[in-house]
Amino acid sequence: MRPKGMHRLFALALLLTACGPDETISGYAAEGAIYRLDSIDDTDFAATATITFGADGTVGGNGPCNTYSTTQTAPYPWFALDPIASTRRACPDLDAETTFFTALAEMTLSEVGGDVLILSNDAGREMVFQVE
């Protein structure tokens, strides 16, 4: 048998958990921020690619050639995405787009600080983004 106060304590704990910060990157990033990719593995990224984070865990943006969307599946600071869906337009930067999507799919950690977003993994790979 539980003491009378246990039900109230449990309800309070549930309420506090529900009011906690968003567990996706959007809970830590600037609201509505569009991050532009600056570099992959300390090499400047010459093409243009962006990423945004929705409050519902959605992730999207523009690769060098195509728009894309996916869903974040791990709580911050971990980073994992569902398979990335994109349009299928060809352009001169298709190699850069392949590099971008391949690296993005390999990232496992995220860090947001001010206007900077860093995605990385245990293999030492890193993508650095800045707010546009």
DAVENQUI-V745035 format. One record per residue. N is the residue number from 1. RES is the residue in one small letter. BURIAL is # if it has 9 or more other C-alpha atoms within 8 Angstrom, else .. Layout:
BEGIN
n=N res=RES burial=BURIAL
n=N res=RES burial=BURIAL
END
This chain:
BEGIN
n=1 res=m burial=.
n=2 res=r burial=.
n=3 res=p burial=.
n=4 res=k burial=.
n=5 res=g burial=.
n=6 res=m burial=.
n=7 res=h burial=.
n=8 res=r burial=.
n=9 res=l burial=.
n=10 res=f burial=.
n=11 res=a burial=.
n=12 res=l burial=.
n=13 res=a burial=.
n=14 res=l burial=.
n=15 res=l burial=.
n=16 res=l burial=.
n=17 res=t burial=.
n=18 res=a burial=.
n=19 res=c burial=.
n=20 res=g burial=.
n=21 res=p burial=.
n=22 res=d burial=#
n=23 res=e burial=.
n=24 res=t burial=#
n=25 res=i burial=#
n=26 res=s burial=#
n=27 res=g burial=#
n=28 res=y burial=.
n=29 res=a burial=#
n=30 res=a burial=.
n=31 res=e burial=.
n=32 res=g burial=.
n=33 res=a burial=#
n=34 res=i burial=#
n=35 res=y burial=#
n=36 res=r burial=#
n=37 res=l burial=#
n=38 res=d burial=#
n=39 res=s burial=#
n=40 res=i burial=#
n=41 res=d burial=.
n=42 res=d burial=.
n=43 res=t burial=.
n=44 res=d burial=.
n=45 res=f burial=#
n=46 res=a burial=.
n=47 res=a burial=.
n=48 res=t burial=#
n=49 res=a burial=#
n=50 res=t burial=#
n=51 res=i burial=#
n=52 res=t burial=#
n=53 res=f burial=#
n=54 res=g burial=#
n=55 res=a burial=#
n=56 res=d burial=.
n=57 res=g burial=#
n=58 res=t burial=#
n=59 res=v burial=#
n=60 res=g burial=#
n=61 res=g burial=#
n=62 res=n burial=#
n=63 res=g burial=#
n=64 res=p burial=#
n=65 res=c burial=#
n=66 res=n burial=#
n=67 res=t burial=#
n=68 res=y burial=#
n=69 res=s burial=#
n=70 res=t burial=#
n=71 res=t burial=#
n=72 res=q burial=#
n=73 res=t burial=#
n=74 res=a burial=#
n=75 res=p burial=#
n=76 res=y burial=#
n=77 res=p burial=.
n=78 res=w burial=#
n=79 res=f burial=#
n=80 res=a burial=#
n=81 res=l burial=#
n=82 res=d burial=.
n=83 res=p burial=.
n=84 res=i burial=#
n=85 res=a burial=.
n=86 res=s burial=.
n=87 res=t burial=.
n=88 res=r burial=.
n=89 res=r burial=.
n=90 res=a burial=.
n=91 res=c burial=.
n=92 res=p burial=.
n=93 res=d burial=#
n=94 res=l burial=#
n=95 res=d burial=.
n=96 res=a burial=#
n=97 res=e burial=#
n=98 res=t burial=.
n=99 res=t burial=.
n=100 res=f burial=#
n=101 res=f burial=#
n=102 res=t burial=.
n=103 res=a burial=#
n=104 res=l burial=.
n=105 res=a burial=#
n=106 res=e burial=.
n=107 res=m burial=#
n=108 res=t burial=#
n=109 res=l burial=#
n=110 res=s burial=#
n=111 res=e burial=.
n=112 res=v burial=#
n=113 res=g burial=.
n=114 res=g burial=.
n=115 res=d burial=.
n=116 res=v burial=#
n=117 res=l burial=#
n=118 res=i burial=#
n=119 res=l burial=#
n=120 res=s burial=#
n=121 res=n burial=#
n=122 res=d burial=.
n=123 res=a burial=.
n=124 res=g burial=.
n=125 res=r burial=#
n=126 res=e burial=#
n=127 res=m burial=#
n=128 res=v burial=#
n=129 res=f burial=#
n=130 res=q burial=#
n=131 res=v burial=#
n=132 res=e burial=.
END
